[in-house]
């Protein structure tokens, strides 16, 4: 595992990382297309120490995963800009997590159903009055007629960085440097 250059920004609190991955809404899957990177934004869920996402059984993402299953999944949240009278000390508050590992197609129907239920619980909590059935997951077709596949990235490497927000320094429209001197 490569070390984070600015070690003071490293987040090693696994509970904080887990909470961040459970609540942040969009992640970015990085794949390789020959010599070119390919990054796609996705809804995802963090479940049992793995990233799960779903998609159509056909398309560029699927072709790339089948060609090279190694991937990187990045999740980041911007919490605002913090000001300083010294321009070089103006900074952004954020948290980010990068997970590296091999992507696998989830073939176990119970695991795929659990992942899809976790996605529903995350994005539309309380909307449905009953749990997702495995037969729905097994038989679902997209509007283009494609089956839905569930994928899993179990990280072999995970790094997290955080620059915590100082609310007293949070920039808001109208704030001027004269107010901070």
Biotite code that builds the C-alpha atoms (Angstrom):
import biotite.structure as struc

atoms = struc.array([
    struc.Atom([0.000, 0.000, 0.000], chain_id="A", res_id=1, res_name="UNK", atom_name="CA", element="C"),
    struc.Atom([1.293, 3.416, -0.934], chain_id="A", res_id=2, res_name="UNK", atom_name="CA", element="C"),
    struc.Atom([1.461, 5.914, 1.912], chain_id="A", res_id=3, res_name="UNK", atom_name="CA", element="C"),
    struc.Atom([-0.483, 9.164, 1.823], chain_id="A", res_id=4, res_name="UNK", atom_name="CA", element="C"),
    struc.Atom([2.010, 11.977, 1.225], chain_id="A", res_id=5, res_name="UNK", atom_name="CA", element="C"),
    struc.Atom([0.419, 14.306, 3.752], chain_id="A", res_id=6, res_name="UNK", atom_name="CA", element="C"),
    struc.Atom([0.156, 11.844, 6.631], chain_id="A", res_id=7, res_name="UNK", atom_name="CA", element="C"),
    struc.Atom([-1.535, 14.433, 8.881], chain_id="A", res_id=8, res_name="UNK", atom_name="CA", element="C"),
    struc.Atom([-4.573, 14.210, 6.556], chain_id="A", res_id=9, res_name="UNK", atom_name="CA", element="C"),
    struc.Atom([-4.791, 10.411, 6.719], chain_id="A", res_id=10, res_name="UNK", atom_name="CA", element="C"),
    struc.Atom([-7.975, 9.119, 8.299], chain_id="A", res_id=11, res_name="UNK", atom_name="CA", element="C"),
    struc.Atom([-7.485, 5.758, 9.986], chain_id="A", res_id=12, res_name="UNK", atom_name="CA", element="C"),
    struc.Atom([-10.698, 5.712, 12.052], chain_id="A", res_id=13, res_name="UNK", atom_name="CA", element="C"),
    struc.Atom([-12.479, 2.706, 10.521], chain_id="A", res_id=14, res_name="UNK", atom_name="CA", element="C"),
    struc.Atom([-15.834, 3.672, 12.080], chain_id="A", res_id=15, res_name="UNK", atom_name="CA", element="C"),
    struc.Atom([-15.605, 7.130, 10.499], chain_id="A", res_id=16, res_name="UNK", atom_name="CA", element="C"),
    struc.Atom([-14.634, 5.596, 7.144], chain_id="A", res_id=17, res_name="UNK", atom_name="CA", element="C"),
    struc.Atom([-17.503, 3.078, 7.327], chain_id="A", res_id=18, res_name="UNK", atom_name="CA", element="C"),
    struc.Atom([-20.014, 5.829, 8.175], chain_id="A", res_id=19, res_name="UNK", atom_name="CA", element="C"),
    struc.Atom([-18.720, 7.973, 5.308], chain_id="A", res_id=20, res_name="UNK", atom_name="CA", element="C"),
    struc.Atom([-19.014, 5.091, 2.831], chain_id="A", res_id=21, res_name="UNK", atom_name="CA", element="C"),
    struc.Atom([-22.511, 4.215, 4.080], chain_id="A", res_id=22, res_name="UNK", atom_name="CA", element="C"),
    struc.Atom([-23.868, 7.758, 3.625], chain_id="A", res_id=23, res_name="UNK", atom_name="CA", element="C"),
    struc.Atom([-22.059, 9.384, 0.693], chain_id="A", res_id=24, res_name="UNK", atom_name="CA", element="C"),
    struc.Atom([-24.276, 9.114, -2.343], chain_id="A", res_id=25, res_name="UNK", atom_name="CA", element="C"),
    struc.Atom([-21.991, 9.000, -5.386], chain_id="A", res_id=26, res_name="UNK", atom_name="CA", element="C"),
    struc.Atom([-18.787, 7.093, -6.016], chain_id="A", res_id=27, res_name="UNK", atom_name="CA", element="C"),
    struc.Atom([-16.534, 6.933, -9.060], chain_id="A", res_id=28, res_name="UNK", atom_name="CA", element="C"),
    struc.Atom([-15.419, 3.621, -10.513], chain_id="A", res_id=29, res_name="UNK", atom_name="CA", element="C"),
    struc.Atom([-12.061, 3.790, -12.278], chain_id="A", res_id=30, res_name="UNK", atom_name="CA", element="C"),
    struc.Atom([-11.259, 1.155, -14.879], chain_id="A", res_id=31, res_name="UNK", atom_name="CA", element="C"),
    struc.Atom([-8.659, 0.758, -17.619], chain_id="A", res_id=32, res_name="UNK", atom_name="CA", element="C"),
    struc.Atom([-9.563, 0.858, -21.310], chain_id="A", res_id=33, res_name="UNK", atom_name="CA", element="C"),
    struc.Atom([-6.304, -0.193, -22.924], chain_id="A", res_id=34, res_name="UNK", atom_name="CA", element="C"),
    struc.Atom([-3.954, 2.663, -22.100], chain_id="A", res_id=35, res_name="UNK", atom_name="CA", element="C"),
    struc.Atom([-6.769, 5.079, -21.237], chain_id="A", res_id=36, res_name="UNK", atom_name="CA", element="C"),
    struc.Atom([-8.582, 5.548, -17.945], chain_id="A", res_id=37, res_name="UNK", atom_name="CA", element="C"),
    struc.Atom([-12.358, 5.207, -17.821], chain_id="A", res_id=38, res_name="UNK", atom_name="CA", element="C"),
    struc.Atom([-14.201, 6.608, -14.799], chain_id="A", res_id=39, res_name="UNK", atom_name="CA", element="C"),
    struc.Atom([-17.931, 6.327, -14.292], chain_id="A", res_id=40, res_name="UNK", atom_name="CA", element="C"),
    struc.Atom([-20.056, 7.827, -11.473], chain_id="A", res_id=41, res_name="UNK", atom_name="CA", element="C"),
    struc.Atom([-22.255, 5.292, -9.689], chain_id="A", res_id=42, res_name="UNK", atom_name="CA", element="C"),
    struc.Atom([-24.739, 4.794, -6.904], chain_id="A", res_id=43, res_name="UNK", atom_name="CA", element="C"),
    struc.Atom([-23.243, 2.262, -4.518], chain_id="A", res_id=44, res_name="UNK", atom_name="CA", element="C"),
    struc.Atom([-23.541, 0.679, -1.132], chain_id="A", res_id=45, res_name="UNK", atom_name="CA", element="C"),
    struc.Atom([-20.895, -0.272, 1.423], chain_id="A", res_id=46, res_name="UNK", atom_name="CA", element="C"),
    struc.Atom([-21.855, -3.648, 2.832], chain_id="A", res_id=47, res_name="UNK", atom_name="CA", element="C"),
    struc.Atom([-19.798, -6.209, 4.759], chain_id="A", res_id=48, res_name="UNK", atom_name="CA", element="C"),
    struc.Atom([-16.519, -4.511, 3.896], chain_id="A", res_id=49, res_name="UNK", atom_name="CA", element="C"),
    struc.Atom([-17.169, -4.279, 0.157], chain_id="A", res_id=50, res_name="UNK", atom_name="CA", element="C"),
    struc.Atom([-18.502, -1.812, -2.403], chain_id="A", res_id=51, res_name="UNK", atom_name="CA", element="C"),
    struc.Atom([-21.553, -3.052, -4.317], chain_id="A", res_id=52, res_name="UNK", atom_name="CA", element="C"),
    struc.Atom([-23.111, -1.481, -7.387], chain_id="A", res_id=53, res_name="UNK", atom_name="CA", element="C"),
    struc.Atom([-25.349, -2.663, -10.181], chain_id="A", res_id=54, res_name="UNK", atom_name="CA", element="C"),
    struc.Atom([-25.716, -2.046, -13.868], chain_id="A", res_id=55, res_name="UNK", atom_name="CA", element="C"),
    struc.Atom([-26.897, -3.430, -17.146], chain_id="A", res_id=56, res_name="UNK", atom_name="CA", element="C"),
    struc.Atom([-25.390, -6.743, -18.215], chain_id="A", res_id=57, res_name="UNK", atom_name="CA", element="C"),
    struc.Atom([-24.045, -5.081, -21.380], chain_id="A", res_id=58, res_name="UNK", atom_name="CA", element="C"),
    struc.Atom([-21.991, -2.011, -22.164], chain_id="A", res_id=59, res_name="UNK", atom_name="CA", element="C"),
    struc.Atom([-18.538, -0.513, -21.962], chain_id="A", res_id=60, res_name="UNK", atom_name="CA", element="C"),
    struc.Atom([-18.226, -0.854, -18.172], chain_id="A", res_id=61, res_name="UNK", atom_name="CA", element="C"),
    struc.Atom([-18.983, -4.597, -18.357], chain_id="A", res_id=62, res_name="UNK", atom_name="CA", element="C"),
    struc.Atom([-16.557, -5.129, -21.252], chain_id="A", res_id=63, res_name="UNK", atom_name="CA", element="C"),
    struc.Atom([-13.774, -3.353, -19.367], chain_id="A", res_id=64, res_name="UNK", atom_name="CA", element="C"),
    struc.Atom([-14.389, -5.296, -16.140], chain_id="A", res_id=65, res_name="UNK", atom_name="CA", element="C"),
    struc.Atom([-14.312, -8.573, -18.094], chain_id="A", res_id=66, res_name="UNK", atom_name="CA", element="C"),
    struc.Atom([-11.039, -7.550, -19.781], chain_id="A", res_id=67, res_name="UNK", atom_name="CA", element="C"),
    struc.Atom([-9.350, -6.284, -16.608], chain_id="A", res_id=68, res_name="UNK", atom_name="CA", element="C"),
    struc.Atom([-11.170, -6.741, -13.280], chain_id="A", res_id=69, res_name="UNK", atom_name="CA", element="C"),
    struc.Atom([-8.805, -4.455, -11.343], chain_id="A", res_id=70, res_name="UNK", atom_name="CA", element="C"),
    struc.Atom([-10.534, -1.261, -10.320], chain_id="A", res_id=71, res_name="UNK", atom_name="CA", element="C"),
    struc.Atom([-10.390, 1.775, -8.131], chain_id="A", res_id=72, res_name="UNK", atom_name="CA", element="C"),
    struc.Atom([-13.479, 3.189, -6.437], chain_id="A", res_id=73, res_name="UNK", atom_name="CA", element="C"),
    struc.Atom([-13.278, 6.761, -5.144], chain_id="A", res_id=74, res_name="UNK", atom_name="CA", element="C"),
    struc.Atom([-15.757, 8.526, -2.897], chain_id="A", res_id=75, res_name="UNK", atom_name="CA", element="C"),
    struc.Atom([-15.301, 12.187, -1.960], chain_id="A", res_id=76, res_name="UNK", atom_name="CA", element="C"),
    struc.Atom([-17.307, 14.919, -0.268], chain_id="A", res_id=77, res_name="UNK", atom_name="CA", element="C"),
    struc.Atom([-16.517, 18.648, -0.291], chain_id="A", res_id=78, res_name="UNK", atom_name="CA", element="C"),
    struc.Atom([-17.503, 20.407, 2.954], chain_id="A", res_id=79, res_name="UNK", atom_name="CA", element="C"),
    struc.Atom([-16.621, 23.948, 1.915], chain_id="A", res_id=80, res_name="UNK", atom_name="CA", element="C"),
    struc.Atom([-13.701, 26.323, 1.504], chain_id="A", res_id=81, res_name="UNK", atom_name="CA", element="C"),
    struc.Atom([-11.893, 27.719, 4.520], chain_id="A", res_id=82, res_name="UNK", atom_name="CA", element="C"),
    struc.Atom([-10.421, 31.183, 4.159], chain_id="A", res_id=83, res_name="UNK", atom_name="CA", element="C"),
    struc.Atom([-7.194, 32.720, 5.391], chain_id="A", res_id=84, res_name="UNK", atom_name="CA", element="C"),
    struc.Atom([-5.755, 36.216, 4.991], chain_id="A", res_id=85, res_name="UNK", atom_name="CA", element="C"),
    struc.Atom([-2.753, 34.377, 3.504], chain_id="A", res_id=86, res_name="UNK", atom_name="CA", element="C"),
    struc.Atom([-3.879, 33.132, 0.049], chain_id="A", res_id=87, res_name="UNK", atom_name="CA", element="C"),
    struc.Atom([-1.682, 30.007, 0.171], chain_id="A", res_id=88, res_name="UNK", atom_name="CA", element="C"),
    struc.Atom([-3.448, 28.916, 3.370], chain_id="A", res_id=89, res_name="UNK", atom_name="CA", element="C"),
    struc.Atom([-6.957, 29.021, 1.853], chain_id="A", res_id=90, res_name="UNK", atom_name="CA", element="C"),
    struc.Atom([-8.041, 25.402, 1.891], chain_id="A", res_id=91, res_name="UNK", atom_name="CA", element="C"),
    struc.Atom([-10.921, 23.021, 1.235], chain_id="A", res_id=92, res_name="UNK", atom_name="CA", element="C"),
    struc.Atom([-12.568, 20.860, 3.884], chain_id="A", res_id=93, res_name="UNK", atom_name="CA", element="C"),
    struc.Atom([-13.243, 17.354, 2.574], chain_id="A", res_id=94, res_name="UNK", atom_name="CA", element="C"),
    struc.Atom([-13.151, 13.642, 3.117], chain_id="A", res_id=95, res_name="UNK", atom_name="CA", element="C"),
    struc.Atom([-12.186, 11.091, 0.502], chain_id="A", res_id=96, res_name="UNK", atom_name="CA", element="C"),
    struc.Atom([-11.749, 7.345, 0.381], chain_id="A", res_id=97, res_name="UNK", atom_name="CA", element="C"),
    struc.Atom([-10.050, 5.355, -2.362], chain_id="A", res_id=98, res_name="UNK", atom_name="CA", element="C"),
    struc.Atom([-10.533, 1.598, -2.558], chain_id="A", res_id=99, res_name="UNK", atom_name="CA", element="C"),
    struc.Atom([-8.478, -0.643, -4.822], chain_id="A", res_id=100, res_name="UNK", atom_name="CA", element="C"),
    struc.Atom([-9.258, -4.231, -5.653], chain_id="A", res_id=101, res_name="UNK", atom_name="CA", element="C"),
    struc.Atom([-10.621, -6.773, -8.052], chain_id="A", res_id=102, res_name="UNK", atom_name="CA", element="C"),
    struc.Atom([-14.208, -6.516, -9.267], chain_id="A", res_id=103, res_name="UNK", atom_name="CA", element="C"),
    struc.Atom([-16.333, -9.641, -9.285], chain_id="A", res_id=104, res_name="UNK", atom_name="CA", element="C"),
    struc.Atom([-19.790, -10.331, -10.591], chain_id="A", res_id=105, res_name="UNK", atom_name="CA", element="C"),
    struc.Atom([-22.052, -11.362, -7.724], chain_id="A", res_id=106, res_name="UNK", atom_name="CA", element="C"),
    struc.Atom([-23.514, -14.704, -8.783], chain_id="A", res_id=107, res_name="UNK", atom_name="CA", element="C"),
    struc.Atom([-25.029, -15.714, -5.434], chain_id="A", res_id=108, res_name="UNK", atom_name="CA", element="C"),
    struc.Atom([-28.678, -14.615, -5.614], chain_id="A", res_id=109, res_name="UNK", atom_name="CA", element="C"),
    struc.Atom([-28.981, -14.069, -1.844], chain_id="A", res_id=110, res_name="UNK", atom_name="CA", element="C"),
    struc.Atom([-25.898, -11.813, -1.820], chain_id="A", res_id=111, res_name="UNK", atom_name="CA", element="C"),
    struc.Atom([-27.108, -9.895, -4.896], chain_id="A", res_id=112, res_name="UNK", atom_name="CA", element="C"),
    struc.Atom([-30.541, -9.423, -3.309], chain_id="A", res_id=113, res_name="UNK", atom_name="CA", element="C"),
    struc.Atom([-28.959, -8.212, -0.040], chain_id="A", res_id=114, res_name="UNK", atom_name="CA", element="C"),
    struc.Atom([-26.850, -5.698, -1.994], chain_id="A", res_id=115, res_name="UNK", atom_name="CA", element="C"),
    struc.Atom([-29.849, -4.437, -3.969], chain_id="A", res_id=116, res_name="UNK", atom_name="CA", element="C"),
    struc.Atom([-31.866, -4.133, -0.730], chain_id="A", res_id=117, res_name="UNK", atom_name="CA", element="C"),
    struc.Atom([-28.998, -2.171, 0.843], chain_id="A", res_id=118, res_name="UNK", atom_name="CA", element="C"),
    struc.Atom([-29.074, 0.190, -2.163], chain_id="A", res_id=119, res_name="UNK", atom_name="CA", element="C"),
    struc.Atom([-32.821, 0.726, -1.713], chain_id="A", res_id=120, res_name="UNK", atom_name="CA", element="C"),
    struc.Atom([-32.362, 1.281, 2.027], chain_id="A", res_id=121, res_name="UNK", atom_name="CA", element="C"),
    struc.Atom([-29.692, 3.893, 1.318], chain_id="A", res_id=122, res_name="UNK", atom_name="CA", element="C"),
    struc.Atom([-31.356, 5.829, -1.510], chain_id="A", res_id=123, res_name="UNK", atom_name="CA", element="C"),
    struc.Atom([-35.075, 5.479, -0.681], chain_id="A", res_id=124, res_name="UNK", atom_name="CA", element="C"),
    struc.Atom([-35.228, 4.553, 3.030], chain_id="A", res_id=125, res_name="UNK", atom_name="CA", element="C"),
    struc.Atom([-38.691, 3.544, 4.181], chain_id="A", res_id=126, res_name="UNK", atom_name="CA", element="C"),
    struc.Atom([-40.254, 3.919, 0.729], chain_id="A", res_id=127, res_name="UNK", atom_name="CA", element="C"),
    struc.Atom([-41.099, 0.254, 0.234], chain_id="A", res_id=128, res_name="UNK", atom_name="CA", element="C"),
    struc.Atom([-43.255, -1.577, 2.749], chain_id="A", res_id=129, res_name="UNK", atom_name="CA", element="C"),
    struc.Atom([-41.542, -4.941, 2.221], chain_id="A", res_id=130, res_name="UNK", atom_name="CA", element="C"),
    struc.Atom([-38.111, -6.323, 1.443], chain_id="A", res_id=131, res_name="UNK", atom_name="CA", element="C"),
    struc.Atom([-36.954, -6.876, -2.122], chain_id="A", res_id=132, res_name="UNK", atom_name="CA", element="C"),
    struc.Atom([-37.618, -10.415, -3.312], chain_id="A", res_id=133, res_name="UNK", atom_name="CA", element="C"),
    struc.Atom([-34.868, -12.488, -4.852], chain_id="A", res_id=134, res_name="UNK", atom_name="CA", element="C"),
    struc.Atom([-37.186, -13.337, -7.761], chain_id="A", res_id=135, res_name="UNK", atom_name="CA", element="C"),
    struc.Atom([-37.381, -9.615, -8.605], chain_id="A", res_id=136, res_name="UNK", atom_name="CA", element="C"),
    struc.Atom([-33.586, -9.375, -8.684], chain_id="A", res_id=137, res_name="UNK", atom_name="CA", element="C"),
    struc.Atom([-33.305, -12.564, -10.725], chain_id="A", res_id=138, res_name="UNK", atom_name="CA", element="C"),
    struc.Atom([-35.908, -11.597, -13.346], chain_id="A", res_id=139, res_name="UNK", atom_name="CA", element="C"),
    struc.Atom([-35.522, -7.802, -13.613], chain_id="A", res_id=140, res_name="UNK", atom_name="CA", element="C"),
    struc.Atom([-34.874, -6.379, -17.090], chain_id="A", res_id=141, res_name="UNK", atom_name="CA", element="C"),
    struc.Atom([-33.958, -2.763, -17.856], chain_id="A", res_id=142, res_name="UNK", atom_name="CA", element="C"),
    struc.Atom([-35.960, -0.616, -20.245], chain_id="A", res_id=143, res_name="UNK", atom_name="CA", element="C"),
    struc.Atom([-33.481, -1.720, -22.946], chain_id="A", res_id=144, res_name="UNK", atom_name="CA", element="C"),
    struc.Atom([-34.135, -5.400, -22.165], chain_id="A", res_id=145, res_name="UNK", atom_name="CA", element="C"),
    struc.Atom([-30.869, -6.110, -20.369], chain_id="A", res_id=146, res_name="UNK", atom_name="CA", element="C"),
    struc.Atom([-30.502, -8.087, -17.170], chain_id="A", res_id=147, res_name="UNK", atom_name="CA", element="C"),
    struc.Atom([-29.152, -6.238, -14.178], chain_id="A", res_id=148, res_name="UNK", atom_name="CA", element="C"),
    struc.Atom([-25.832, -7.434, -12.780], chain_id="A", res_id=149, res_name="UNK", atom_name="CA", element="C"),
    struc.Atom([-24.521, -6.749, -9.298], chain_id="A", res_id=150, res_name="UNK", atom_name="CA", element="C"),
    struc.Atom([-20.788, -6.217, -8.862], chain_id="A", res_id=151, res_name="UNK", atom_name="CA", element="C"),
    struc.Atom([-18.599, -6.247, -5.807], chain_id="A", res_id=152, res_name="UNK", atom_name="CA", element="C"),
    struc.Atom([-15.241, -4.657, -5.104], chain_id="A", res_id=153, res_name="UNK", atom_name="CA", element="C"),
    struc.Atom([-13.611, -6.102, -2.006], chain_id="A", res_id=154, res_name="UNK", atom_name="CA", element="C"),
    struc.Atom([-10.733, -3.750, -1.308], chain_id="A", res_id=155, res_name="UNK", atom_name="CA", element="C"),
    struc.Atom([-7.216, -5.101, -1.107], chain_id="A", res_id=156, res_name="UNK", atom_name="CA", element="C"),
    struc.Atom([-6.136, -1.543, -0.344], chain_id="A", res_id=157, res_name="UNK", atom_name="CA", element="C"),
    struc.Atom([-8.004, 1.406, 1.142], chain_id="A", res_id=158, res_name="UNK", atom_name="CA", element="C"),
    struc.Atom([-6.815, 4.930, 1.827], chain_id="A", res_id=159, res_name="UNK", atom_name="CA", element="C"),
    struc.Atom([-8.774, 7.758, 3.412], chain_id="A", res_id=160, res_name="UNK", atom_name="CA", element="C"),
    struc.Atom([-7.986, 11.448, 3.728], chain_id="A", res_id=161, res_name="UNK", atom_name="CA", element="C"),
    struc.Atom([-9.760, 14.168, 5.622], chain_id="A", res_id=162, res_name="UNK", atom_name="CA", element="C"),
    struc.Atom([-9.340, 17.881, 6.112], chain_id="A", res_id=163, res_name="UNK", atom_name="CA", element="C"),
    struc.Atom([-11.897, 18.740, 8.763], chain_id="A", res_id=164, res_name="UNK", atom_name="CA", element="C"),
    struc.Atom([-13.990, 21.875, 8.451], chain_id="A", res_id=165, res_name="UNK", atom_name="CA", element="C"),
    struc.Atom([-13.311, 24.739, 10.818], chain_id="A", res_id=166, res_name="UNK", atom_name="CA", element="C"),
    struc.Atom([-16.749, 26.438, 10.757], chain_id="A", res_id=167, res_name="UNK", atom_name="CA", element="C"),
    struc.Atom([-15.233, 29.795, 11.818], chain_id="A", res_id=168, res_name="UNK", atom_name="CA", element="C"),
    struc.Atom([-13.216, 29.860, 8.591], chain_id="A", res_id=169, res_name="UNK", atom_name="CA", element="C"),
    struc.Atom([-15.982, 28.737, 6.227], chain_id="A", res_id=170, res_name="UNK", atom_name="CA", element="C"),
    struc.Atom([-16.216, 31.021, 3.209], chain_id="A", res_id=171, res_name="UNK", atom_name="CA", element="C"),
    struc.Atom([-19.632, 32.447, 2.378], chain_id="A", res_id=172, res_name="UNK", atom_name="CA", element="C"),
    struc.Atom([-20.570, 34.958, -0.329], chain_id="A", res_id=173, res_name="UNK", atom_name="CA", element="C"),
    struc.Atom([-19.815, 38.458, 0.876], chain_id="A", res_id=174, res_name="UNK", atom_name="CA", element="C"),
    struc.Atom([-17.016, 37.488, 3.243], chain_id="A", res_id=175, res_name="UNK", atom_name="CA", element="C"),
    struc.Atom([-13.946, 39.691, 2.641], chain_id="A", res_id=176, res_name="UNK", atom_name="CA", element="C"),
    struc.Atom([-10.342, 39.385, 3.769], chain_id="A", res_id=177, res_name="UNK", atom_name="CA", element="C"),
    struc.Atom([-10.763, 42.580, 5.848], chain_id="A", res_id=178, res_name="UNK", atom_name="CA", element="C"),
    struc.Atom([-13.178, 40.662, 8.092], chain_id="A", res_id=179, res_name="UNK", atom_name="CA", element="C"),
    struc.Atom([-10.427, 38.162, 8.991], chain_id="A", res_id=180, res_name="UNK", atom_name="CA", element="C"),
    struc.Atom([-7.558, 40.525, 9.749], chain_id="A", res_id=181, res_name="UNK", atom_name="CA", element="C"),
])
